[in-house]
Amino acid sequence: MRPSTNDYGAFYQTYINYTTSANLLQLLNESLFEITSFIAAVPESKASYAYAEGKWTLKELLQHCIDTERIMTYRALSIARGDKQSLPGFDENAYSAASNANTRPWDDLVEEMLLVRKTTILLFKSFTEGQLQQRGLANNHAINCNALGYITVGHFKHHERIVKERYL
């Protein structure tokens, strides 16, 4: 089922709004195809491009999507396993600055993104319905595993929209 607004903090509504399916596994599987198609349409010659001073390059943006997906799936895993402590937040700009994304080959970043999404699918496929509904704390906000799955998909779609509008 789609998450209700009680399943996540208001900050995540933007990402949830990018999703339409009521079936998380179907959504995740379709997203892999969508990511593959989208990234294939991004010319490698644009990989080091930033649309304005101080904005991320496409390499940094893709690394941000990879990092965020790993963080969201770690949160989902921790909550599904019953962890009761508040899982930490993260500073996306500090992570980006420390990522060295601009020194990496574009093809490596693309491959990593696709592999991370494949492992995300397998992780959420492994969860029982009870685990998907398990609630925990992330950055001191209540959230459940199901919502984290939807947020993960919506987060990438959010950045895909930005790339289409500002980079390509």
HUNORCOR-V373231 format. One record per backbone hydrogen bond with DSSP energy under -0.5 kcal/mol. CO is the residue of the C=O (numbers start at 1). NH is the residue of the N-H. E is the energy in kcal/mol with one decimal. If there is no record, write none. Layout:
CO,NH,E  CO,NH,E
This chain:
4,7,-2.3  5,8,-0.7  7,144,-1.8  9,12,-1.9  10,13,-1.8  11,14,-0.5  12,15,-0.6  12,16,-2.1  13,17,-2.5  14,18,-0.5  15,18,-1.1  16,19,-2.0  22,24,-0.6  23,27,-2.5  24,28,-2.8  25,29,-2.6  26,30,-2.7  27,31,-2.1  28,32,-1.4  29,33,-1.2  30,34,-2.3  31,35,-3.1  32,36,-2.4  33,37,-2.5  34,38,-2.6  35,39,-2.9  36,40,-1.9  37,41,-1.0  38,41,-0.8  39,42,-1.3  41,43,-0.7  43,46,-2.2  44,47,-1.6  46,49,-2.2  46,58,-0.5  47,59,-2.2  49,58,-1.1  52,55,-2.0  57,61,-2.6  58,62,-2.6  59,63,-2.4  60,64,-2.4  61,65,-2.0  62,66,-2.2  63,67,-3.1  64,68,-2.8  65,69,-2.2  66,70,-2.3  67,71,-2.2  68,72,-2.8  69,73,-2.4  70,74,-2.1  71,75,-2.4  72,76,-2.4  73,77,-2.7  74,78,-2.8  75,79,-2.7  76,80,-2.8  77,81,-1.7  78,83,-2.7  79,82,-1.7  85,87,-0.5  87,139,-4.2  90,92,-0.8  91,95,-2.5  92,96,-2.2  93,97,-2.4  94,98,-1.6  96,99,-1.2  100,103,-1.7  101,104,-1.5  105,108,-0.6  105,109,-1.7  106,110,-2.5  107,111,-2.5  108,112,-2.6  109,113,-2.5  110,114,-2.3  111,115,-2.5  112,116,-2.9  113,117,-2.4  114,118,-2.1  115,119,-2.3  116,120,-2.2  117,121,-2.3  118,122,-2.0  119,123,-2.4  120,124,-2.6  121,125,-2.2  122,126,-1.3  123,126,-0.6  123,127,-0.7  124,127,-0.6  128,132,-2.3  129,133,-1.5  130,134,-0.5  131,134,-0.8  132,146,-2.8  134,145,-1.4  136,143,-2.1  137,87,-2.7  138,141,-1.3  141,138,-2.5  143,136,-2.8  144,148,-1.8  145,149,-1.7  146,150,-1.9  147,151,-3.0  148,152,-2.2  149,153,-1.8  150,154,-2.8  151,155,-2.8  152,156,-1.4  153,157,-1.9  154,158,-2.4  155,159,-1.9  156,160,-2.5  157,161,-2.2  158,162,-1.7  159,163,-2.5  160,164,-2.4  161,165,-2.2  162,166,-2.8  162,167,-0.5  163,167,-2.0  163,168,-1.9
